[in-house]
C-alpha cells in the first residue's frame, strides 16, 4: 500500500471522542454533558422549508457561493446584527461553520505557515490548520486575563512565518466574549503584523447580558474573514449550513474553492436556512433564554458546593475548575469520573494544554439532567 499523506495521519483525533467511546461502551445510563448539540428540535418552519424545496424538485446543483436569495438575506443579517457592511457577493454559503473555516484557511494560508489558534480553543482550528500543512501555534487564554486574548502576549508569538490568527467569540469551550475594545484591538494587532484575522462567530446569537461584537466591524484593511453558522442559532446542526463573509476578492476565491470541496451546499438545506433568517426570531430568543437559565441554575449549584468556574457570557458551555481534584491529568480524571459516576464531560486538555485541570460541561442538556450530572461531578 502506498504511504498515507503524513499531514492526514498526523492530524490528532478529537479528545472528546475517547469520552464518547467510553460513554457508549458502558452498560448503564450516562449523563452526557460532553457534546455541544442544542437540545431543541429544529423549528417547524425551518423543516417545512426544506421539505417544500424537496417537493418542488429543488434537488439540482446551485451556484458555488450559494443561492442568491440566501446570500442577500445573509448580507442583510450581518449588516443589521453584526455591524458588517457586506454586499451579497461577499457572502459564501458553506457546509456549516466548519467548512467556512476550512475555506477561509484554504484561501489564506499555505504549507509551512504558522496560524495563531486559541488555547483552550475548539480543536478543529488546529486540525484544519494541520490538514493544510501549516502549523497551529496556540495562544494561551488564561484565568488572570479573564480567559481573553492578551495582545502583548500575542505580539510575542508572531514570527516571520505567522500568517493568520483565529479568534473565536463567543468561545467554545470558555463562553468568554470579546468586548468592543478587544475586538478592535485584535484588528489593529492583525494590521500591525500583516496577518489574516479569521473570526469564528458560530455562537454570535447566544450571548448573556452582553452584546456580541464582530472584529470585522473594525476591519480597515480587508483582512478579516468572518465565519458563521446556522447550526447553533437555529438548532439545525445536521442540516449543515454556515457562511463566510469576506472582502470581495477573498470571497470570490473562497467560492471558487467550494467547487473542489463540496460544489455547493445541499439546496433544500439552503432553503431551510433562508426560512430561518426570514421567519420569526422568537425561537432564537427562547433558546438563548433557556441556555441562560441553565447557566444560572448550574452556577448556583457550583457556588453552593464551592467549585470554581468561569461564568459564561455566551455560547452554551461551562468551564469548570477541577485543578484541585484532577491530579494533573484531567483526561484520566474525566474518564474515571465517567466510569465511577456515570457522567461524561469534556476534559479541558481536549482544547489545548492550557485546559489542564479544567473540564467543559455543555448547557445544551436538559436542566434536570444537567444539575444531576454536575452534582455527581462535584461529588466525584
Ligand atoms: N465553531 C465553533 C467554535 C464550534 O463550536 C462549532 C461546532 O461545535 C463550529 C464552529 C461548527 O459548527 P457547524 O459546522 O455545525 O456550523
Boltz pocket constraint, residues with backbone or C-beta under 6 A from the ligand:
constraints:
  - pocket:
      binder: B
      contacts: [[A, 36], [A, 95], [A, 96], [A, 97], [A, 98], [A, 99], [A, 122], [A, 168], [A, 170], [A, 171], [A, 172], [A, 200], [A, 202], [A, 228], [A, 229], [A, 230], [A, 231], [A, 232], [A, 237], [A, 240], [A, 241], [A, 242]]
      max_distance: 6.0
